[in-house]
C-alpha cells in the first residue's frame, strides 16, 4: 500500500509527464484542432463508436480508421484492443 507521500509523488510525476506529452505533441495537434471536422473527430475518439462518428461527420468508417492509423503513427493515439484512445 502506498503512503500519502508516495501518492503525492506519483501524482506529481503523472502531472509532469502529461505536461511533457502536451508540449511534445502541440505542433502535431495544432492543424488538427484548427480544422473543425478533424477537431470533432479527435475530441470524440474513444468516446463515440466509429460508425456513429462516420454518420455524424458524413464520412465513412474506413476514412476515419485511416485517419486514426495516421494519428497513431504520429503518436497522438494509442490502439487499445480494437479501439483507439487519445494520448492527451
N, C-alpha and C positions, 0 to 999 in steps of 0.2 A: 504494500500500500504506500502511496506517495504522501509525503508530508506537505503541509500547506506551502512551505518554502519551495519544495520541488515543483509543485503545481504552478506556482507563480513563475518560476524559471522556465518551465515548459511553455507556458502561455507567452512569455516574453520571446522565446525562441520562435514560436509559431508566428507571432506578430512580425518579427524581423524578417523571417523567410517570406511571408506574404508580401511585405513591402518590397523586398528584393525581386520577387517574381513580377510584381506590378511594374516596377521600373524597367525590368528586362524586356517585358512584353509590350510596353507602352507604344513604341514605334510600329510594331506589327498590328496592334489593335486600332491605332488611330484611323486608318482608312476604313476599317470595318465598321467602327462606331459612327463614322461620318455618313455612311450610306444607310438610309432608312430601312431598306429590306434586310441588309446584312446585319444591321444592329438588332432588328427584331429577331432574326434567326439566332444570333449569338446569345442574346439575353434569354431566349426561351429554350436553348439547348439544355437537355436534361430535365426539362420541366414539362414539355408538351411532346407527345409522340410524333414521330416523323410524318405519318400520314395526315395528322391534324395540322401540323406546321405547313405541309405542302398545300393543303386546301386553303388555309388562311392566307398563304403567300401567293397563291395562283401558280405554284411551281410543281415540279414532280419530286417524288421521294428520291429518285435517283440523283437528281441535281443537288438536292440537299445533302445526300450521302457523300457525293463527290466533294462538296464544299467542306463538309466535316472532315473528310480524309485529308484535304489540303490543310485545314486548320490544325489537325493532329500533327501533320508533318512540320508545321510551323511552331508547334509547342503550345498552342492555345487550348487544345482539348486533350483529354485522356480517354481512351477507349476502356470502358468498364463493362466487360462481357460483350453484349451486342449493342450497348448504348454508349453514347459519348457524354462526358461531363466537362464543364469548364474548369480550367486550372485556377482561375481567379474570377 
